[in-house]
Each structure stands twice: as C-alpha cells, then as structure tokens.
Amino acid sequence: MINKKCFKVLREDLTSVGLLGAPRKQYYYSIWNKPDEPLSHHPRKGGGLWVAPTKADAKSLQRYVLKKYGITTRIFSCEIGNILHKTSCRIKTDKLFFDENDEI
C-alpha cells in the first residue's frame, strides 16, 4: 500500500522515541525518511519505521511515553511507503514523508 496516511510520534527534536531498545533515529522534514538498517518484515528485528494507523493510536502512544518515561512528543500526519508488518495499533513501513505543516 503506497501513500497511506498514518501518524508518526517523535520527540521534540524530531528523533524517534526509541522504545524497546531501538536506536534513536533522526527524522527530517520534506524528504522520504528511510530506515538506517536493512529492511525486515519481522516485527521485532531489522529495519523499518513504525507509525500509528490512526490519530487515536498516536495520541495513546504519546500519553504512554509521557506517563511511563517522561518523554514529551509531537505527532505528525505522514505518508508511508510499503507496509512491511501490521498489527491493530502499529504499522512497520519502508519509508515515510511529512513536513512542518503536518504536525497535529
């Protein structure tokens, strides 16, 4: 599925939240952001970028990381590339795109 609208939760400095021991990745406006590792369809291994399929899922993640870790975050509406893995509340994709006007 190409160019599906999803939601990305990022720290204030546009780096990933970095849960589950994942290395933090820097994201940038107005370019296709891609993973630093080789792509993998596995839910816990290898490269891919995680997004929330709905705004409600993104808000839920935002509340969770603030309450559990004290991390303040921002939410962006984004376009995604191919879906590598999907659950009810998360999608792993090969790329995503957003700009400064996409902040929720």
PLY file of the C-alpha trace (Angstrom):
ply
format ascii 1.0
element vertex 104
property float x
property float y
property float z
element edge 103
property int vertex1
property int vertex2
end_header
0.00 0.00 0.00
1.67 3.25 -1.12
0.97 6.74 0.24
-1.37 5.68 3.03
-1.96 8.44 5.60
-0.64 7.48 9.06
0.74 9.22 12.14
4.31 9.39 13.47
5.12 10.15 17.12
8.52 11.83 17.54
10.45 13.52 20.33
10.59 17.33 20.34
13.90 17.25 18.37
12.40 15.04 15.61
14.17 11.89 16.81
12.36 8.61 17.30
11.03 7.69 20.72
13.37 4.67 20.84
11.24 2.19 22.78
12.16 -1.50 23.18
15.87 -0.73 22.94
15.63 0.58 19.38
18.37 3.03 18.37
17.11 6.60 18.06
16.78 7.86 14.50
16.80 11.48 13.35
13.88 12.42 11.08
13.74 15.34 8.65
11.00 17.46 7.08
10.08 17.26 3.40
12.11 14.18 2.43
11.37 10.47 2.34
12.79 9.22 5.65
14.08 5.64 5.37
15.41 3.17 7.96
19.13 3.04 8.73
19.12 -0.79 8.78
18.28 -3.28 6.00
14.51 -3.81 5.74
12.86 -6.70 7.55
9.28 -7.95 7.67
9.93 -9.35 11.17
8.02 -7.41 13.86
10.99 -7.16 16.27
14.10 -7.47 14.10
15.69 -5.46 11.33
14.89 -2.20 9.65
11.60 -0.45 9.21
9.85 2.63 10.54
6.87 2.30 12.87
3.82 4.53 12.55
0.36 4.63 14.10
-2.53 3.87 11.71
-4.92 6.33 13.41
-4.66 9.62 15.27
-6.18 7.90 18.32
-3.37 5.30 18.31
-0.77 8.08 18.05
-2.36 10.02 20.93
-2.40 6.84 23.03
1.33 6.28 22.38
2.02 9.94 23.17
0.25 9.63 26.55
2.04 6.34 27.31
5.59 7.64 26.72
4.90 10.80 28.70
3.46 8.91 31.68
5.92 5.99 31.69
9.15 7.69 30.56
8.52 11.44 30.90
9.21 11.96 27.18
7.35 14.83 25.53
6.49 14.17 21.91
4.97 15.65 18.78
2.61 13.93 16.33
2.82 14.32 12.55
0.44 13.14 9.87
2.59 11.35 7.29
2.52 9.45 4.03
4.05 5.98 4.11
5.51 3.60 1.57
5.13 -0.18 1.56
3.78 -1.93 4.65
6.28 -4.48 5.98
4.31 -5.60 9.04
1.00 -4.56 10.58
-0.79 -5.01 13.90
-4.01 -3.44 15.14
-2.20 -0.37 16.51
1.12 -0.15 14.61
2.41 -0.35 11.04
6.02 -1.03 10.03
6.86 0.68 6.73
9.87 1.12 4.45
9.65 4.94 4.32
7.64 7.94 5.49
7.22 11.58 4.50
5.96 14.61 6.44
6.62 18.34 6.62
6.34 21.01 9.30
2.72 21.75 8.38
1.70 18.13 9.12
2.04 18.50 12.88
-1.17 17.56 14.70
0 1
1 2
2 3
3 4
4 5
5 6
6 7
7 8
8 9
9 10
10 11
11 12
12 13
13 14
14 15
15 16
16 17
17 18
18 19
19 20
20 21
21 22
22 23
23 24
24 25
25 26
26 27
27 28
28 29
29 30
30 31
31 32
32 33
33 34
34 35
35 36
36 37
37 38
38 39
39 40
40 41
41 42
42 43
43 44
44 45
45 46
46 47
47 48
48 49
49 50
50 51
51 52
52 53
53 54
54 55
55 56
56 57
57 58
58 59
59 60
60 61
61 62
62 63
63 64
64 65
65 66
66 67
67 68
68 69
69 70
70 71
71 72
72 73
73 74
74 75
75 76
76 77
77 78
78 79
79 80
80 81
81 82
82 83
83 84
84 85
85 86
86 87
87 88
88 89
89 90
90 91
91 92
92 93
93 94
94 95
95 96
96 97
97 98
98 99
99 100
100 101
101 102
102 103
